[in-house]
Structure formats: structure tokens, C-alpha cells
Amino acid sequence: ASSFEGKGTDREALKQQFANHVERKAEEAAEEMRKREAEKQQYDDMKWQMQDQVDQKIVAWAGPKHNRKNLRAMLSTFDTVLFDEAKEKWKKVGLHELVMTDQVKKVHRKAILLVHPDKVQRAAPKSKLEAEHIHSVLHEALEAFRKQENC
């Protein structure tokens, strides 16, 4: 935020300068807000267009919504659903490495961090959308895993 520095000593002129300054700052803030809203709307529109494509990818990886695969299977095939920006950061994990529940939780934590919405802010819009869906599916799978394994 910039501070106001008036010119001159005339009180009325300074008041007018300040009013102009405030009006200009308000217009700049409103323009910035409109710009952000337009970007958000563009992202939402793109999100709707790509929804089916992303859903198909998630279903192929995790199974249909009401009949998801178990967490171990999802983590062992996690690399198949990852977007390009994240694939290079993921080390493939085999089912033999996911026998113990603490191992599953550890790998799950790594997977969640990789696709967390806050971590993919600079990624492409499609990647951000995929990350949101993958994150929520992994979270649901962990809840089911905890109930199943009583942990």
C-alpha cells in the first residue's frame, strides 16, 4: 500500500488530492478483484469441461466411487494416475512394501503431500484438478483403511 503525500498547503486542495488518491486506490483494488474473479471463473469453466476426463482417470485407478479399491492397491499403482509434474517426484512402491499398516500410512502421507492442493498451486490447471480429485480419493481411502485395519 502506498501512502498519500499531498502537494501544496491549501487545505481544500489537499482534501481533493486525498479524495482522488482514495478513489484511484479503490478503482485499482476493484480492478484487481475483477481480474481474480475472471481467473477463478475461467478455472471453474475449465474444471467443468475436464471433469469427465479426470473422473475416468480416477475410476480407472481407484475403481468406481462406491466400490473403491483398497488403499494398498491404490498406492502401489499411484504412479499411473499422477500428472507429469508429480511423476518425477514419486518413487514407485510395490505391494510387498505395503504389508504393515505403518508402512501404508507412511507411503500414504508421501502421496498426500505430493498431490495436496496447496503444493500444486503453480501446476497446470488440469494437473491442479487431478490433484484435487486424487487427494480426496486418497483421504477417503485412508478413512476406509483405518476402519478396516482398526488403526
Protein Blocks (a to p, Z undefined) as FASTA:
>chain_A
ZZdddedjbfklmmmmmmmmmmmmmmmmmmmmmmmmmmmmmmmmmmmmmmmmmmmmmmmm
nopfklcccfklmmmmmmmmpcfklmmmpccddfklmmbmklmmmmmmmmmmmmgmklmm
mmcfklmmmmmmmmmmmmmmmmmmmmmnoZZ
